[in-house]
Amino acid sequence: MLSRTADHLFWMARYTERAENTARMLDVNYQASLLPQSSEAAEQGWRGLLGISELLRDFLAKHGKISPRAVIDFMVADEANPASIHSCLRAARENARAVRGTLTTEVWETANTTWLEFKRLIAGGAHRRDPAEFLEWVKFRSHLSRGVTLGTMLQDDAFHFMRIGTFLERADNTARLLDAKYHAADSEFFGEGVQREPHEVDFYHWSSVLRSVSGFEVYRKVYRNTIRPERVAELLILRPDMPRSLAACINEVVSNLELVANTQSEETRRRAGRLRADLRYGRIDEILATGLHAYLTAFLDRVNDLGFGISRDFLVPA
């Protein structure tokens, strides 16, 4: 496959997944902001989201003061913000348009319709009128895109590059979502092995995190007990049967890398395989003992390194 074609397919999938995960991060903060809390705690939640997305400085330069409406506008509809849902869906559509001949009609029509409908909803102020409903729509369109891809695309190199893009982006964003929650809460649970009693765990905040990754029912099925932070972390990091966990995402990345391997990609495959092994044989108590923030930061660095390796080995050089 031509590297330029692979590049468009990889980034089309990444941008679609990024739009969904931005919606998920916004949704968890929006739902948390509806709970009884001080204005300082609410602001810290939004500040944490911008910080983990590396957008705090840009936001403050443009808006000056943090407010839920300003953050939602910035992360949803701001054309100048390259990480906004607007920018992601536009980029996904443009990458799809560049390789229309490689995609099935259904996949192209889904990407194009999503972009056109998004512009109509933004023009009507849907993201301000009912943020929760609008963010659910963004997630639904991403689900639809993946379903159409699975249901209509030949499982050839084009399909595999789309899967690599999807799961590399999902791994990055799941780690960022976890880190954003702990950053915003300024939790002491994960520092130096200090544990809190069960009644001290904020059930509503942890359940909102689980719901943001469609994991609330999964948690209940797997653990069948009160929501505990260490169990949430274990589910979203180490469980390979949880679709949005770090382990599940890296498993998919490695499997698809093997199917498109070339003579240049041995080192990238080795690093991906080592990351998968670390997740497969990792233990949550070991992760917590070293500090969850440090673990997730190191994980994000390794995912970024994988992205650079994939670009170098297969795609158009940056």
Backbone torsions as a table, in degrees:
resi	resn	phi	psi	omega
1	MET	NA	139.8	176.8
2	LEU	-61.5	138.8	-177.4
3	SER	-61.4	-33.3	179.7
4	ARG	-66.9	-40.0	177.2
5	THR	-64.4	-45.8	178.1
6	ALA	-59.2	-39.6	-179.6
7	ASP	-61.5	-46.8	179.6
8	HIS	-62.1	-42.4	-178.7
9	LEU	-67.0	-43.8	178.7
10	PHE	-58.6	-47.6	-176.0
11	TRP	-78.5	-28.3	172.5
12	MET	-58.6	-46.4	179.7
13	ALA	-67.5	-41.2	-179.6
14	ARG	-63.2	-43.6	-178.1
15	TYR	-68.3	-36.1	176.8
16	THR	-64.0	-45.3	178.4
17	GLU	-65.8	-37.1	179.9
18	ARG	-64.6	-39.7	177.3
19	ALA	-60.7	-43.8	179.3
20	GLU	-63.4	-43.9	-176.6
21	ASN	-72.5	-30.5	171.4
22	THR	-62.6	-42.0	176.4
23	ALA	-61.3	-38.9	-179.4
24	ARG	-66.7	-43.0	179.0
25	MET	-65.2	-41.3	177.2
26	LEU	-63.8	-40.3	-177.0
27	ASP	-64.4	-43.0	-178.8
28	VAL	-64.6	-37.2	177.7
29	ASN	-72.4	-39.0	179.5
30	TYR	-63.6	-44.9	179.1
31	GLN	-63.9	-40.1	179.0
32	ALA	-66.1	-32.7	-178.2
33	SER	-69.1	-17.2	178.5
34	LEU	-81.9	-11.2	179.8
35	LEU	-81.0	153.9	177.2
36	PRO	-61.7	123.0	179.8
37	GLN	-166.8	165.4	178.5
38	SER	-73.8	158.5	178.6
39	SER	-63.4	-32.4	178.5
40	GLU	-65.7	-41.8	179.3
41	ALA	-66.4	-40.3	178.8
42	ALA	-63.3	-44.4	178.8
43	GLU	-63.2	-37.7	-179.8
44	GLN	-63.0	-34.5	177.3
45	GLY	-62.8	-46.3	178.3
46	TRP	-68.0	-37.9	178.1
47	ARG	-63.0	-40.9	178.7
48	GLY	-63.1	-40.1	178.2
49	LEU	-61.5	-45.8	179.1
50	LEU	-65.4	-37.1	-178.7
51	GLY	-65.7	-47.6	-177.9
52	ILE	-69.4	-23.4	175.6
53	SER	-85.9	-0.6	179.1
54	GLU	60.7	38.9	-177.4
55	LEU	-124.2	4.5	-174.4
56	LEU	-61.4	-45.9	-177.5
57	ARG	-63.6	-43.7	-180.0
58	ASP	-63.9	-40.1	179.7
59	PHE	-64.1	-48.4	-178.2
60	LEU	-63.9	-34.7	177.9
61	ALA	-64.5	-30.5	-177.1
62	LYS	-92.4	-40.1	-172.4
63	HIS	-110.5	-21.8	177.3
64	GLY	78.7	-53.2	-175.4
65	LYS	-121.3	140.3	-179.0
66	ILE	-83.7	127.9	172.5
67	SER	-145.7	152.6	-178.5
68	PRO	-55.9	-43.7	-178.0
69	ARG	-64.8	-41.8	-179.2
70	ALA	-65.2	-41.5	180.0
71	VAL	-65.7	-43.6	179.3
72	ILE	-62.5	-44.3	176.6
73	ASP	-58.4	-45.2	-176.9
74	PHE	-65.0	-41.4	-175.5
75	MET	-86.6	-14.6	-178.6
76	VAL	-104.5	-54.8	-164.5
77	ALA	-113.4	-2.6	-176.0
78	ASP	-76.0	112.0	-179.0
79	GLU	-67.0	-26.2	-178.2
80	ALA	-81.5	-13.0	178.1
81	ASN	-89.7	110.9	-176.3
82	PRO	-66.3	-14.6	180.0
83	ALA	-101.0	2.7	-179.7
84	SER	-70.6	159.2	177.0
85	ILE	-60.3	-38.1	176.6
86	HIS	-56.4	-50.6	-178.3
87	SER	-65.3	-39.1	-179.1
88	CYS	-66.1	-46.5	-178.9
89	LEU	-68.8	-35.4	175.8
90	ARG	-63.9	-45.1	-179.5
91	ALA	-66.3	-38.7	178.3
92	ALA	-62.1	-43.1	179.6
93	ARG	-66.0	-40.3	-179.6
94	GLU	-68.2	-39.0	175.8
95	ASN	-66.0	-38.4	176.9
96	ALA	-64.9	-40.9	-179.9
97	ARG	-62.2	-35.1	-177.8
98	ALA	-68.3	-22.2	-178.9
99	VAL	-126.1	38.0	-178.7
100	ARG	-54.7	-36.2	-178.4
101	GLY	-67.8	-20.6	179.5
102	THR	-87.9	-25.2	-177.9
103	LEU	-90.2	156.1	169.6
104	THR	-74.2	160.1	179.0
105	THR	-57.4	-39.8	-178.0
106	GLU	-63.4	-41.2	179.9
107	VAL	-65.3	-44.8	178.8
108	TRP	-63.3	-45.7	-178.4
109	GLU	-63.1	-34.4	177.9
110	THR	-65.3	-46.3	179.4
111	ALA	-64.6	-41.9	-178.0
112	ASN	-69.1	-44.0	-179.8
113	THR	-65.1	-38.9	177.8
114	THR	-58.2	-45.6	-178.6
115	TRP	-65.0	-45.0	-179.2
116	LEU	-65.6	-41.8	179.3
117	GLU	-68.2	-37.4	177.6
118	PHE	-59.4	-47.1	179.6
119	LYS	-60.6	-38.8	179.1
120	ARG	-65.5	-43.0	-179.8
121	LEU	-65.6	-41.3	179.4
122	ILE	-64.8	-41.9	179.1
123	ALA	-61.5	-31.3	179.4
124	GLY	-87.3	0.1	177.7
125	GLY	74.7	25.8	-177.1
126	ALA	-62.4	-34.1	-177.6
127	HIS	-71.3	-20.4	176.2
128	ARG	-92.5	-36.4	-175.9
129	ARG	-68.3	-44.7	179.7
130	ASP	-147.9	84.0	-176.8
131	PRO	-56.0	-41.1	-176.7
132	ALA	-61.7	-45.9	-179.9
133	GLU	-65.0	-41.7	-179.8
134	PHE	-64.1	-43.6	-179.4
135	LEU	-66.2	-33.7	174.1
136	GLU	-64.0	-37.4	177.7
137	TRP	-62.2	-43.1	178.7
138	VAL	-60.3	-44.8	179.6
139	LYS	-63.8	-40.7	179.7
140	PHE	-62.0	-41.7	-179.4
141	ARG	-66.0	-33.8	175.9
142	SER	-68.1	-42.4	175.4
143	HIS	-58.6	-43.3	-179.0
144	LEU	-62.5	-42.2	179.9
145	SER	-61.2	-45.1	178.9
146	ARG	-65.9	-40.0	-179.9
147	GLY	-63.6	-42.5	178.6
148	VAL	-65.5	-38.9	177.8
149	THR	-62.2	-47.2	179.4
150	LEU	-65.1	-33.9	-173.6
151	GLY	-86.5	-16.7	-173.7
152	THR	-128.8	-18.5	-175.8
153	MET	-85.9	139.6	169.2
154	LEU	-64.2	137.1	-176.9
155	GLN	-84.6	69.4	179.5
156	ASP	-110.8	-161.8	-178.4
157	ASP	-59.9	-37.1	179.5
158	ALA	-59.3	-45.7	178.8
159	PHE	-61.5	-43.8	-176.6
160	HIS	-66.7	-38.2	177.7
161	PHE	-66.7	-34.7	175.7
162	MET	-65.8	-39.9	179.0
163	ARG	-67.2	-40.4	177.7
164	ILE	-60.1	-46.1	179.0
165	GLY	-60.7	-44.0	-179.2
166	THR	-60.1	-50.8	-171.6
167	PHE	-80.9	-26.7	172.9
168	LEU	-65.9	-42.8	178.0
169	GLU	-66.5	-40.5	-179.2
170	ARG	-64.6	-41.4	177.7
171	ALA	-60.0	-46.1	179.0
172	ASP	-58.7	-45.4	-174.4
173	ASN	-76.3	-33.0	175.1
174	THR	-63.2	-42.3	177.4
175	ALA	-63.1	-41.6	179.5
176	ARG	-66.4	-38.2	178.9
177	LEU	-63.5	-45.7	176.9
178	LEU	-59.4	-46.9	-177.3
179	ASP	-65.6	-37.6	179.3
180	ALA	-62.3	-39.8	179.9
181	LYS	-63.8	-46.8	-177.6
182	TYR	-70.4	-36.1	177.7
183	HIS	-62.9	-46.0	-177.7
184	ALA	-66.4	-38.0	-177.9
185	ALA	-80.4	-15.6	-176.3
186	ASP	50.8	45.5	-173.9
187	SER	-68.8	140.2	174.7
188	GLU	-96.5	-2.3	-174.8
189	PHE	-60.4	-37.1	-171.6
190	PHE	-96.3	13.5	179.8
191	GLY	-105.4	125.8	171.9
192	GLU	53.6	33.3	174.5
193	GLY	73.0	10.7	180.0
194	VAL	-74.3	131.0	-179.3
195	GLN	-120.1	149.9	176.2
196	ARG	-103.5	162.4	175.3
197	GLU	-73.5	154.4	-176.9
198	PRO	-54.4	-37.6	-175.7
199	HIS	-70.7	-13.7	179.9
200	GLU	-84.3	-13.1	-178.1
201	VAL	-70.9	132.3	179.9
202	ASP	-79.6	96.6	-174.7
203	PHE	-59.1	-43.3	-173.7
204	TYR	-68.1	-38.0	178.6
205	HIS	-68.2	-42.2	-179.5
206	TRP	-69.5	-36.7	177.7
207	SER	-67.3	-32.7	176.7
208	SER	-68.0	-36.1	175.0
209	VAL	-61.7	-46.3	179.6
210	LEU	-62.4	-42.7	179.7
211	ARG	-64.5	-32.0	-178.5
212	SER	-67.3	-21.3	176.5
213	VAL	-112.8	22.1	179.8
214	SER	54.9	40.4	-174.7
215	GLY	-116.5	4.1	-175.7
216	PHE	-65.7	-50.0	179.1
217	GLU	-66.1	-35.6	178.0
218	VAL	-62.7	-44.0	178.8
219	TYR	-58.4	-46.4	-178.6
220	ARG	-62.1	-37.8	-178.7
221	LYS	-70.4	-38.5	-175.5
222	VAL	-79.2	-46.6	-170.4
223	TYR	-103.8	-27.2	174.5
224	ARG	54.4	33.1	178.5
225	ASN	-149.4	-174.4	-179.0
226	THR	-57.7	144.2	179.8
227	ILE	-68.6	121.1	178.9
228	ARG	-119.5	141.2	-178.2
229	PRO	-55.6	-41.1	-177.4
230	GLU	-67.6	-30.2	177.3
231	ARG	-74.2	-37.7	175.9
232	VAL	-60.7	-46.0	179.1
233	ALA	-61.4	-43.5	179.4
234	GLU	-61.9	-43.2	-179.6
235	LEU	-61.6	-43.9	-173.0
236	LEU	-88.4	-5.9	177.5
237	ILE	-110.2	-52.3	-164.5
238	LEU	-106.1	-14.9	-176.0
239	ARG	-78.9	111.6	-179.2
240	PRO	-72.8	-14.0	179.4
241	ASP	-94.2	2.6	174.3
242	MET	-95.0	115.2	-169.4
243	PRO	-56.2	-29.9	-176.9
244	ARG	-104.8	11.3	178.9
245	SER	-73.7	159.4	177.7
246	LEU	-62.4	-40.1	-179.9
247	ALA	-62.5	-45.5	-179.4
248	ALA	-63.5	-40.4	-179.3
249	CYS	-64.7	-46.3	-178.3
250	ILE	-69.0	-33.7	173.7
251	ASN	-56.9	-44.3	-179.9
252	GLU	-67.4	-40.4	178.9
253	VAL	-60.7	-47.5	-178.8
254	VAL	-63.5	-45.3	-178.4
255	SER	-60.0	-42.9	-178.9
256	ASN	-75.8	-31.7	174.7
257	LEU	-61.9	-39.1	179.0
258	GLU	-61.2	-33.6	-175.6
259	LEU	-79.0	-17.7	178.9
260	VAL	-115.9	13.8	-174.1
261	ALA	-56.2	142.9	173.2
262	ASN	-131.8	-175.6	-175.4
263	THR	-69.2	-17.1	-178.3
264	GLN	-92.4	-13.3	-165.3
265	SER	-96.9	8.4	-175.1
266	GLU	-59.9	-43.8	-178.1
267	GLU	-67.3	-40.0	177.6
268	THR	-63.6	-41.7	178.3
269	ARG	-65.2	-37.5	178.1
270	ARG	-62.4	-44.8	-179.4
271	ARG	-66.8	-39.0	177.6
272	ALA	-64.9	-41.3	179.0
273	GLY	-65.4	-36.9	178.2
274	ARG	-67.7	-39.4	177.2
275	LEU	-64.0	-40.9	177.0
276	ARG	-62.0	-41.3	179.2
277	ALA	-63.9	-40.6	178.8
278	ASP	-61.2	-39.0	178.7
279	LEU	-73.9	-38.5	-178.1
280	ARG	-64.2	-39.8	-174.3
281	TYR	-106.3	7.9	178.5
282	GLY	-74.4	159.0	177.3
283	ARG	-126.3	140.4	-175.1
284	ILE	-66.8	-32.6	179.5
285	ASP	-66.7	-34.5	176.8
286	GLU	-68.3	-39.9	178.8
287	ILE	-63.6	-45.2	-178.4
288	LEU	-68.3	-31.9	-179.8
289	ALA	-65.6	-32.4	179.7
290	THR	-88.8	-11.6	179.9
291	GLY	103.5	121.7	-175.2
292	LEU	-66.5	-39.2	-179.3
293	HIS	-61.4	-43.8	179.1
294	ALA	-63.7	-39.7	179.6
295	TYR	-63.8	-47.4	-178.1
296	LEU	-67.6	-35.5	176.7
297	THR	-62.9	-44.1	178.3
298	ALA	-65.3	-38.6	178.1
299	PHE	-61.9	-45.0	179.5
300	LEU	-61.9	-38.3	176.5
301	ASP	-62.0	-40.8	-179.3
302	ARG	-70.3	-36.1	176.4
303	VAL	-66.1	-42.5	176.5
304	ASN	-61.6	-39.7	177.3
305	ASP	-62.4	-40.3	175.6
306	LEU	-62.0	-42.2	178.6
307	GLY	-59.8	-43.0	177.3
308	PHE	-63.7	-40.4	179.4
309	GLY	-64.0	-42.4	178.4
310	ILE	-63.6	-42.5	177.4
311	SER	-61.0	-43.7	-179.1
312	ARG	-65.0	-40.0	-172.6
313	ASP	-83.6	-29.5	-170.2
314	PHE	-126.5	-30.9	-164.7
315	LEU	-106.2	-177.6	176.4
316	VAL	-69.9	126.9	-179.0
317	PRO	-55.5	138.5	179.9
318	ALA	-67.3	NA	NA
